[in-house]
Amino acid sequence: MIAMGLSLASGQPAAARTVKDQLGRRVDVPDEPRRVVALAPNITEIVFALGQEDRLKGVTTYSDFPPAATMLPKVGSYIRLDLERIVALKPDLCIAVKDGNPKETVQRLELLKIPVYAVDPRNLETVMQTVMEIGRLLNAGEKASTLLQNMRSRILKVQSLVAKSTYRPRVFFQIGIDPIVSIGTDTFIHELIILAGGQNLAAGAVTYPRFSQEQVLALSPEVFIITSMTRAASFEDVKAGWSRWPDMPAVRNQRILLEDSNIFDRPTPRLVDALELLVRRIHPELFKEAE
């Protein structure tokens, strides 16, 4: 019955197999998905990283990496999906994320016999698990294994490098301007800061804690990172504002840094790029010694 539904949705016959997604749901997916809609930017990135972009028929609004993704049909933002646009693309598989995608839209897609496989990556390990699972869904398991080997190898190199230093600089990572917002313990960025040999000054139970200017100055950060995306000009102003406090160690040592938020925010293989960037920002002395 499900296989018939897939045929009607995609306009072509499709044999199905039953798999369990990361939410523990049993999903009937095509043996050979040919019309995939990615319901979040990180899913789009992973499909491209696996070399399976020819299967992608639709992506969400802010799917901007790699640049080729911007040319694909859009189905709304990942938090406000356009059901009609998705259905019009006749997908034989949608890949969703637990945090962000509206549950109601997913349920309506399933009522239309369009299978939805959900993932829930929350740290580097589950990002790698997600890459492997999507690789299997798209019959790209070998490519997924190669990607994972590369990621693990690079993470181990960072850990080996960081082990050479016993000092852990104090890091403040700003992602919001007004109010000042940082990142707590249950985030990708916290994990990256710790792996890169730093102390996250905003660590704690609150996922995205807010701070006053006085509170940040009292924390005395040695490395101050501000992430920028479309608001790059605004973040330059923020950097200039903090630079007026010469007693802050990050200012005194010229360690206020602007970085692209995309590589830090999205649970994709590029988190390893973010990790390698962070270790250079937090422990530049390790690279000077190597040189």
Backbone hydrogen bonds, N-H to C=O, Kabsch-Sander energy under -0.5 kcal/mol:
donor,donor_aa,acceptor,acceptor_aa,energy
5,G,1,M,-1.8
6,L,2,I,-2.4
7,S,3,A,-1.9
8,L,4,M,-2.1
9,A,5,G,-2.2
10,S,6,L,-2.3
11,G,7,S,-1.8
12,Q,7,S,-0.6
17,R,29,V,-2.9
19,V,17,R,-0.5
19,V,27,V,-2.9
21,D,19,V,-0.5
21,D,25,R,-2.6
22,Q,118,A,-1.9
24,G,21,D,-2.0
27,V,19,V,-3.4
27,V,25,R,-0.5
29,V,17,R,-2.9
29,V,27,V,-0.7
31,D,15,A,-2.8
36,V,55,R,-2.9
37,V,93,L,-2.1
38,A,36,V,-0.5
38,A,58,G,-2.3
39,L,37,V,-0.6
39,L,95,I,-2.7
43,I,40,A,-0.6
44,T,40,A,-1.7
45,E,41,P,-2.2
46,I,42,N,-2.1
47,V,43,I,-2.5
48,F,44,T,-2.2
49,A,45,E,-2.8
50,L,46,I,-1.7
51,G,48,F,-1.9
52,Q,47,V,-2.4
55,R,52,Q,-1.9
56,L,53,E,-1.2
57,K,36,V,-3.2
58,G,36,V,-1.1
59,V,73,P,-2.6
61,T,76,G,-1.6
63,S,60,T,-1.8
64,D,62,Y,-1.5
69,A,66,P,-2.6
70,T,67,P,-1.6
71,M,68,A,-1.4
72,L,69,A,-1.3
75,V,59,V,-2.0
75,V,76,G,-0.6
77,S,80,R,-0.8
80,R,77,S,-0.7
82,D,75,V,-2.7
83,L,81,L,-0.9
86,I,82,D,-2.1
87,V,83,L,-2.7
88,A,84,E,-2.3
89,L,85,R,-1.0
89,L,86,I,-1.0
90,K,87,V,-2.0
92,D,35,R,-2.3
93,L,35,R,-1.4
94,C,115,P,-2.4
95,I,37,V,-2.1
96,A,94,C,-0.5
96,A,117,Y,-2.7
98,K,119,V,-2.3
100,G,98,K,-0.8
101,N,97,V,-0.9
106,V,102,P,-1.8
107,Q,103,K,-2.4
108,R,104,E,-2.1
109,L,105,T,-2.2
110,E,106,V,-2.1
111,L,107,Q,-1.9
112,L,108,R,-1.2
113,K,110,E,-1.7
114,I,109,L,-2.4
117,Y,94,C,-2.7
118,A,116,V,-0.6
119,V,96,A,-2.2
127,V,123,N,-2.1
128,M,124,L,-2.2
129,Q,125,E,-1.9
130,T,126,T,-2.1
131,V,127,V,-2.4
132,M,128,M,-2.1
133,E,129,Q,-2.5
134,I,130,T,-2.8
135,G,131,V,-2.2
136,R,132,M,-2.1
137,L,133,E,-2.4
138,L,134,I,-2.0
139,N,136,R,-1.4
140,A,135,G,-4.1
144,A,140,A,-2.3
145,S,141,G,-2.3
146,T,142,E,-2.0
147,L,143,K,-2.4
148,L,144,A,-2.5
149,Q,145,S,-2.3
150,N,146,T,-2.1
151,M,147,L,-2.5
152,R,148,L,-2.9
153,S,149,Q,-2.2
154,R,150,N,-2.1
155,I,151,M,-2.3
156,L,152,R,-2.4
157,K,153,S,-1.7
158,V,154,R,-1.9
159,Q,155,I,-2.4
160,S,156,L,-2.4
161,L,157,K,-2.1
162,V,158,V,-2.9
163,A,159,Q,-1.8
164,K,161,L,-1.5
165,S,162,V,-2.1
171,V,169,P,-0.5
171,V,199,Q,-3.2
172,F,223,V,-2.6
174,Q,172,F,-0.6
174,Q,225,I,-3.1
175,I,173,F,-0.5
175,I,181,V,-3.0
176,G,181,V,-1.5
180,I,211,F,-0.8
181,V,176,G,-1.3
182,S,209,P,-2.4
184,G,207,T,-3.8
185,T,204,G,-2.1
186,D,204,G,-0.5
187,T,185,T,-1.6
191,E,187,T,-1.5
192,L,188,F,-2.2
193,I,189,I,-2.6
194,I,190,H,-2.4
195,L,191,E,-2.5
196,A,192,L,-2.2
197,G,194,I,-1.6
198,G,193,I,-2.5
199,Q,169,P,-3.0
201,L,171,V,-2.7
201,L,199,Q,-0.8
203,A,200,N,-1.7
211,F,180,I,-2.2
216,V,212,S,-1.9
217,L,213,Q,-2.3
218,A,214,E,-2.1
219,L,215,Q,-1.2
219,L,216,V,-0.5
220,S,216,V,-0.7
220,S,217,L,-1.0
222,E,170,R,-2.1
223,V,170,R,-2.2
224,F,255,R,-2.5
225,I,172,F,-2.7
225,I,223,V,-0.5
226,I,257,L,-3.1
227,T,174,Q,-1.9
228,S,259,E,-3.9
232,A,229,M,-0.7
235,F,231,R,-2.1
236,E,232,A,-1.9
237,D,233,A,-1.6
238,V,234,S,-1.9
239,K,235,F,-2.5
240,A,236,E,-2.3
241,G,237,D,-2.2
242,W,238,V,-2.3
243,S,239,K,-1.9
244,R,241,G,-1.1
245,W,242,W,-1.9
248,M,245,W,-1.9
250,A,221,P,-1.8
251,V,248,M,-1.0
252,R,248,M,-2.7
253,N,249,P,-2.3
254,Q,251,V,-1.6
255,R,250,A,-4.2
257,L,224,F,-3.1
257,L,255,R,-0.7
259,E,226,I,-2.5
261,S,228,S,-2.3
263,I,260,D,-0.6
264,F,261,S,-1.1
265,D,261,S,-2.5
266,R,262,N,-1.4
268,T,266,R,-1.9
271,L,268,T,-2.1
272,V,269,P,-1.6
274,A,270,R,-2.0
275,L,271,L,-2.1
276,E,272,V,-2.3
277,L,273,D,-2.2
278,L,274,A,-2.7
279,V,275,L,-2.3
280,R,276,E,-1.1
281,R,277,L,-1.6
282,I,278,L,-3.1
283,H,279,V,-2.3
286,L,283,H,-1.3
287,F,283,H,-0.6
287,F,284,P,-0.8
288,K,284,P,-1.7
289,E,285,E,-2.0
290,A,286,L,-1.3
291,E,287,F,-2.3
